[in-house]
Amino acid sequence: MNKDMTRLLIESTVRRALLRADSPAREARNLIDLGLNFSSGRFQKRLFSIAQAMLCDEHSAYYTLIRDMLAHVDRDRLLTFGVNLGYEGCTKGARIIRAVEAAEGFNIPWALSLALDAQRCRSAPEAYPAVLDEARALGVHTFLLACGDALCFAPLLRTADDCAFALFVRAEQVTDAFLDSLEAAPNALVCVQTGDGDADACARLRARRYPYAVWTRYSETPAVTGGQWLRHALALHPQFAFLSPAPDCPDACRRDVYEYVLAVRDGQRHPVLLMELQQDLLLIDRFVSDDVCLAAFDEAGRLHSPASAGPGAPCELFRASLREILAAHFPRAAQR
């Protein structure tokens, strides 16, 4: 990765702040104030304004989260993942997304979800790096990945070291071999599905000072909004907690869960960043560009999206380019 001057300046500023461990709360506020002063896009301004308002409350649980993160997460990993997500993804990449959308008339998701086929990873090791290269050319630098063989992740991550990756895994996939494979990949957030073995998996990640999240798939409201899942998640000490709707989850349930998520975030009583993946990905995309877009590809390379243009258009990676698929399924409003 050839780093531009802006990224180098951001890294230098953030690194100095991370080293000042005597007052992490003050340094967090200083970084947010600096980000707000120098942000130019509406997304960055909105994000920093929200963060600034939250940290005005000296009793906010997010201060506890910051202190715990600095104590238990490797700072080089925090720096790399954070700058890849915030600068390469939400700033530099967002500018490219908007430019391509305006010039070519189709929508581009700010983050792309890929379920990797382990057999394809082994038999055609160039296949997924080619998809990442194409996505990066369109401005996408944030990827949500899943795979039946967790050892497939690391070689792919190293081909795109300016990107941020969320790796969705089952607890039993968090082995020493998997963690060893990520040693040279500081651009990853490991996301552990809650269930049997999650405590051991999260303890391994915490001991290795890796940033991590926990996640679950929901299809009913009470199990989530009653707070049971969040209480379980907090005991695992993650930095993030993700809720993902099941494909058959009713719209009413999704709305209720998102209202709960927003209330938890606004309440600032829990030291974890809770997100409803689908709604929050759409929220961020709405700030990146006016016409929202959400795209996920399964192991066969088939597109899944609640808002695609429908049948008849190319929808399989490895049969059509990512650009062709997005252009066919996500025309901008003016082109429809």
N, C-alpha and C positions, 0 to 999 in steps of 0.2 A: 504494500500500500504506500503510495506516494502522498505524504501528508501535506495539505496546504497550510499556508501561514495562519489562517484563522483557527484551524484545528490545533496547531501547535500552541497558539496563545491560550486557547481554552484549556488544553491539557495542562499547561504550566500553571495557570491560575487555580484549577481544581486540585492539582497535585499539592500545591502549597497549602491549600485549605485543609486537605485530608491529613497533612502532616501536623497540623496544629490541633493535636488531640486534647489540649488543655481546656478548650471551650468549643466543643463540636456544635453546640446550639448556636453560638454567636457566628461561627464560620458558616453554618448552613444559611442563616439569615443574610450574611454578607454575600454569599454566592447567589442567592435568589434575588437580592437587590441589584447585584451587578448584572445578572441575566436580564432582569426587567429593563434596566437602563439601556442595554445594548441590543435588546431584541427588536427586530424590525417587522416580523410577520405577525399576523393576528393570532395564530395558534400559540406562538411563543409568548406573546404578551398576555394572552388569556391564562396560559398555564402558569407563568410566573406570578401573575396577579392572584390566582387561586392559592398557590403555595405561600405567597407573602401573607395573605389574609389568614391562612391556617396557622402560620407560625407566630402571628401576633398574640395568640393565646399561650401564655407561658405554661399552662397546665396541659397543653395538647399532648396526647399519647404519641404523636409523631416525633416528639423530641426523644422519647424512650426508644422508639424505633431507630432513630439516627444513632443514638449512643450504642445500642446493641449491634447495629450494623458495623460501626467502626471498630467495635471490640471483637467481632466474630467473623468478619468478611475480609478477605485479602484486598488491600486498597488498590493494587494494580488491576484487579478484576473489576472492582467498583468503577474505577476510572475508565477502563476500556469499554465495558458494557454500557456505562452511562453516556459516554461521549458518542459511541457508535449509535446508540438509540436517539439521544437528544440532538446531536449535531448532524451526523450523517443521515439519520432517518427523518427527523422532524424539521430540520432546517435546510441543509444542503439538498437532501433527497427530495424534500417537499417542493423546492423551487423547480427541480427537474420535472417532477410529476405535473405541476401546474403548466409548465411550458409545453410538455408533450400533449397533455390533454387539450390545451388551447389550439395547438398546431394541427393535431391529427383527429380531434373530434371524438375521442373515447375516454372513458374513466379508467383510472388506475388505482388499485387499493394501496394505501400507505404501508400495509403489512400483508404478507402472503402466507397462507397456511398450506403446508405440504405434508401428506402422509407418505413416507418413503417406502418403497418396495425394496426389502433387504436383498432379494435376489438380483434386482436390477443394479443396486449399489455395487454388488460384487462382479456381475458379468459385464456391466457397461459403466465403469467408474467415471466416465466423462459425462454421463447423461445429466445428473443433477447439478454439477458445477456449471454446465451450459445453461440450465434454467436460471440459476442464480445470476450468471453473467447477463443474461437477457433482462432479468428483473432489475438489476442494478442500473443498466443502461436506461431503463424507464424511470429511475428514481427510487425504486423500492430497496430499502436497506434493513428492513425488519422482517423476520421470518419465524413462523411458528411451525415446529417440526415434530413429527411422531414417527416411530419406526419399531417394528417388532424386534430388531436387533440393535440395541443401543450403541454398539461398537461402530455402527455405520455413520454416526454423527460426526465424529472428530475429523476424519479426512475432508469432509465437506466444509466444516467450519473453517478449516485452515485455508481453503481456496477463496474465502471472502472475509478477510480479517478486518474490513471496515464495516461489517454488518453486525447487527445484534440478533441473537438467536435465542428463542425460548424452546427448550427441549422437553416435550411432554412424555413422561415415562411412568411405568408402573413401579411400585416400590421394589419389587424383586429384580428390576433391571439396574438398580443402583448398587453395583458391585464394585469391588476394588479395581477390577480391570476397566470398568467403565470410567471410574473417576481418574484412573491413571491416564486413560486416553484423552481426557480433557485437560491434562496438566498444562499443555502448551496452547490451549484455546481459551483465552480469557474473555472471549466475546459471547459467552453462553450463560443463560439462566436455566438451571435445571428445575423442572416443574414436576413434583411428585404427586401422583394420584393418591388421594387418601383411601385408606382401607388397610387390610392386613399388611403388616410390615412397615407401615409408613414411619413409625417412630424410629426404627433402626435406620431406615434410609435417610431420614432427615438428620439423625445424629451423625451419620457418616459424612454428610455434606458439611455440617457445622464444624466437625473436627478437622476437615480439610480446608475450611475457610472459604468455601464456595458460596456464592449467592444462590438462593433457591426460593422456590414458591411451592405452594401446595394447591391442588385443584380437585374439583369433583364435577361430575355431570349431574344435572338436576332435571327432574320432570314433574316434581310436586312442590308446592309452595311451603307448606308447614315445616318440612325438614330444614329448610333454609332460613325462612323468616323467623322461626322460633328461636334461632340463635345457637342450636345444638352444634351445627357443623362449624360455625365460626369458633365456638369455645374449643372444639377439638383441634381446629387448625392452630389456634394461638398456642396451644401446648407444644406444638412442633417448632415454634420459633422461626417461622419463615419471614421473609421480607414482603412477599406478596401472597395473596390468596385469590384464586381465580374460580369463578363459577361459570360453567359452560352449559347451555341448554341442550337437552337431548333433542334429536330431530323431531320427535313427536310431541314436544312440550307445547302446551297450549299458549296462545298469545297472552291470555290473561295472567297466566302463571309467570311468564317472562316479565310482564309489566310490574307485577307485584314484587318479584325478586329484585328488579332494578330499582324500584322505589326504596326497598330495604337497603340495597347497596349504597345508594346515595345518602340515605339517612345515617348509615354507619360511618361513611366517610365524613359527612358534615359534623357528626357528633364528636369525632376525634378522641374517642375513649379507648380505642384498641390499637396497639402498636403494630399494625400491619396495614398494607395498602390493599383493600378489598376491591375487586373488579368483577363485573359481569362481562365476560369476554366479548360476546357479540355486540352488545349495546355500547360498550366503551370503545371497541375498535371502530364502530360506526361514528361515535362522537368525535374521536380524533380525526377520522377521515373527513368529517364535515368541516373541521377547521383547516385541514390541508387543502381541500377544494370543495366547492359548494355542492356538487353532485356526488353523493356518497356511493361507495363501492365496497363490496365484501366478497372475497374469492377464496375458495379452498379447493384443493385437489386431492383426491383419494389415491390409494396405492396404484390403481390402474391408470392414474393420470387424468381421471374424469373431473370436470369442473362441478362444484357444488356451490350454489349461491342463491339466497332468497330473492334476488332481483335481477337474474340474468334474462337475456332477451328471449330465451325459449329454445325449442328444438329446431333442428335444421342448420344451426351454426356449428362450426368446428368447436369441439369442447374437450379434446384429449391432448394433453401434453405428449410429446414424442411423435404425434401425428401432425400437429400444427404448432406453430411458434406461439409463445406466450403473447406476443403482440397481436397476432391474428385472433387468438381466442378472446382477449380483452376487447379488441375492436369490434368483434362480432356480437359479443354478449352485453357489453356495457357502453353503448353509444351515449354521448352526452345529450342532455335534454334538448338542445337546439337541433340535434341531428335526427331525433326520433320522428 
